[in-house]
Amino acid sequence: MNDKPTSMNADGIFEPFSSEDVPVEEWSQGTRFGSTYRYLSGFGGSIHVGVQLEELSPGMESSLNHYHMLEEEHAFVLEGEMTLKLGDKAYVMKAGHYVCFPAGQKAGHSFYNHSDAPCRFLMIGEKNPNEVLFYPENQRVGVRLMGEGYVRSSQVEYWEGVDTDKPG
């Protein structure tokens, strides 16, 4: 059972709400990665689409550079500016800028706040429990369904290591 607050009323109906009503959550990994965010869609009852209002502090990165095999993601900058790392290129994104990362687009993406002020943006994406993610910079593969990650160098061919001549 989820004990996080939501916009559900006593009749079980999810009602409109202010983003300020949604609790601020924070995550970080070392001094390089981290952000604060409000998980709007969870508060509003969504189970298929994820929407979060994220704030990236100066000098921080939003995530490991990655791409999705099954999910589509979107980002819309509300205020401030940051650098989008997309494949081998970098783009400065400012308030009003938007980007879509289609499922299967084999160009890793992540954000870095190069400015001296926080950058606020919306992240919108699917919540596919079977998602597979690829991390180009360190050749890792994440399998959400299993809650596990692998190094791609451990890749094997389908029949590798199987005795194909011995009966089961």
N, C-alpha and C positions, 0 to 999 in steps of 0.2 A: 504494500500500500504506500502511496506517495503522501508524505505529510508536509510537503511544501505548500505555501499559500497559493491560492488561485483566485480567479475572478468569479468562481461559481457561487451562485446565490443559494438560498435555502431550498429552492425548487429544483436544483440540479442544472440550472441554466447558466452558461458562461456569459457574463455581461461585459459591456465595454468598460475600459479602465484607462487610467493615466499611466504612462510609462513610469512615472514617479512612484506609483503604487507597487511596482515590481522590485523585489529585493535585489540589491547589488551583490553580485558574486565576483570573486577574484580568483585568479590562478596565476602561478608563476613557476618557472623552472630555471633555477640559477638566476643570474643577473641579465641574461640575454632575452628570455622569453617571458611573456605574461601580459595580461590585460584585465580590465574589469568589464563586466557586462551585466545586462538585465535580460533574462531569458523570457522575452515577451510571449512567444508562442506557447511555452509550457504553462505560463500563468493564465493564458487565455484558453487552455484546454486542447491545444493542437496535438495530434499524434502522428501526423504525416508530414507536416512542414515545420521546419525550424526557423525561427526569427529571433535574432538577438541584437540588442542595441549595445554596441561595443565601444570601449574607449581605450585607445592605445597611447600609453605615455611616451614622452620623448625618449629616444634611444632603445625602445623595446621592439621586439618582433612578435607577430601574432601567433605564429605556429612554425613548425618545420615546413619547408617547402614541400608541397604535395599535390597530387591530383587524384580525382575520384574516378573509379571505373563505372559506377552505377548512379551516382548522385550528381545533380546539377547544383551549383552554388552561384549566388549573386551578392555583390557588394555595392552599396550606395553611400558615398561620403556626405555626411551632414555638416560637419564643420572641421576646420583644420586641414592638414595635408599630411600625406604619407607616401612612401614609395611602394609600388606594387612590383614585386619580383615575379615575372611571368616568363617561364622558360629561360632563355639566355638574355632577355631584355629586362629593362627597368623602366617604369613609368611613374611620373609624379601624378598623384591623384589628389584633387582638391574638392572642396565643397561643391556638390552638384555633379560630380563625376560618378559614373556607374560602370561596372564590369560584370560580365557573365562568364562562368567557367563551366562549359557544357560537360556532361558526363563523357568520359573516355578521351577528352582532349589531353593528349600526352605532353603537357607543358605544366610543370610544377608552378604553384602559386603560393605566395605568402606576402605579408605586409610588414614594412619596417617604418617606424616613425622617425624620419630624419630631421624633423623640425624641433623647435624648442617649446612647443605647446602641445597639449593633448589633441588627438584626432578622434572624432566621434563618427561612427558609421554603422549602418545596418548590414548584417549578414543574414542572408536568406538561403535556405537549402532544404533538401529532402532529408528525411530521417529513415533511411533504408537499413533495416537490421542485417541485411546480407552484404553490405558495402565492403568493397576491397579498395584500399588506398595504396598509392605508390609514392615513395619518398626518393626522388632522383638523387639528391645530394649524398645520401648514405646508402642507397640501394636497398632500402627496407620495404617490406610489404606488410600492410596491416589488414587483418581479416576480422572485421567487426563481429560477425556471427560467432566466431570462436573466442573473441577477446584476446587474440594473439597477434604477434608480429614476427616476421621472419626476415633474414638477410637473403637477398635474391641470389647470392652466390651459392646457396644450398639447393638451387633448382635442379631437379632431376627430370629425365625423360620418363614418359608414362611406364614403360616396361623395364626401366633400369633397376637392377637388383632383384628381378623376379625370375625364378627358374621356370621358363616357359615350356620345358620338356617333361617335367615331373608332374604326375597327377596330384591333385589337391588332397 
